[in-house]
Amino acid sequence: MMIPPFLSIDPARRHVSLDARNPGFYGNPNAVYAVLHAHCPTFYWSEQKQYFFTGYDHVNGLLRDRRFGRQILHIASREELGLAEPMPHLASFDLSERYSLLELEPPEHTRLRTLVNRAFVSRHVEKMKPELAELANRLIDGFADKGEVELLSAFADIIPVTMIARMIGIPEEMGPQLLAWSHAYVRMYMFGRTREQEDEAERAAKEYSDYVRTVIAERRAAPRDDLLTHMIHTEHKGQYLTEEELISTTIVLLNAGHEATVHQIGNSVRTILDSGSNPAELFRDEATTARTVEETLRICAPVHIFQRWALEPAEIDGVTFRRGDKVSLILAAANLDPAKFTDPLAFRPDRNEAANLSFGAGIHFCIGAPLARLELNVVLPILFERLAGLRLARTPVVKDVYHFHGLDRLDLQW
């Protein structure tokens, strides 16, 4: 398999040099993952100064391996690990992330997840199906007679943020502001972030936290039938969530509850249109729809990287890690492992192979996966049924970032 000019691989040393901001990479990461699988599936990425894993079994195993975790400072000090002190200009951002479900390990993670997990189980989110269909149809009503649309701003952005806001108990009219705050947060997890982006994230974190604090105060005074009220008033082993835990948990649920799904709606529509498949066949019934959705999640996952700390010495695929080393798992690449998937770069909804890892695995398996799957299984068939003859109006604009993979624009005609 030919190695592109922007990628350098030293298989003997398992070293890779790759600029994550190169359009040849972020515009078509799957092609690069295929090359890495062929030449060096486990590698040290020189620019990122970390080891990365792309093999399905290694990624799946590491997601479940309790020798690795999402945090490290609960068992070692910054001085011991040689980590820099927190940056003062990110104090609000760090505080808002301190109790994030994505960043905690047991027992704190167990306590927080137990309090919110009930709201996200499949039997609960399934009840949202009628209102999800109503929202999708109402949005399509707004542009169906125009013959063209920019799908992200008119449809994909709105559905996930509206649904997660309803679940938590945030007014729907806050949707655009929630999106703006969330986008500022996401940029903190990109390679090569700038001071300007850090300052934007800090401002967003302060505004976001202040807003959530006011809503918490309102729910304490006047409880409602929503997830925020549930988190405020439910105890676990005699303990209630603290104010800062409530703020962190609410923010991470709002952000994670829509950010990836926005990308995935756009990614899925583009993948289906590029494949030339007949939508009537892809969405013939609930079973075929579910298989189509899972195949789009496999081949164009919205979240590409999940990082973990080595909590103790370990050896994985011949690489030795010390306590405090950081490793990265490329979920999207694991979904393309030729050892698990036949013709992995091909869109084949009739597959009966390994489960995709787009939602992770282990104790940090995405808590919002049932909601995201429901949204995709409901809105994609409605979109393709309502807009017969749907096609790309122009080449989609891919976001010039890594970690998250999605589109900036998706212009469609019918």
Buried (B, 14 or more C-beta within 10 A) or exposed (E): EEEBEEBEBBEEEBBBBBBBBBEBBBBEBBBBBBBBBBBBBBBBBEEBEBBBBBBBBBBBBBBEBEBBBBBBEEBBEEEEBEEEEEEEEBEBBEBBBBBBBBBBBEEBBEBBBEBBEEBBEEEBBEEBEEEBBEBBBEBBEEBEEEEEBBBBEBBBBBBBBBBBBBBBBBEEEBBEBBBEBBBBBBBBBBBEBEEEBBBBBBBBBBBBBEBBBEBBEBBBEEBEEBBBBBBBEEEEEEEEBEEBBBBBBBBBBBBBBBBBBBBBBBBBBBBBBEBEBEBEEBBEEEEBBBBBBBBBBBBBBBBBBBBBBBBEEBEBBEBEBEBBBBBBBBBBBBBBBBEBBEEBEEBBBEBEEBBBBBBBBBBBEBBBBBBBBBBBBBBBBBBBEBBEEBEBBEEBBBBEBBBBBBBEBBBBBB
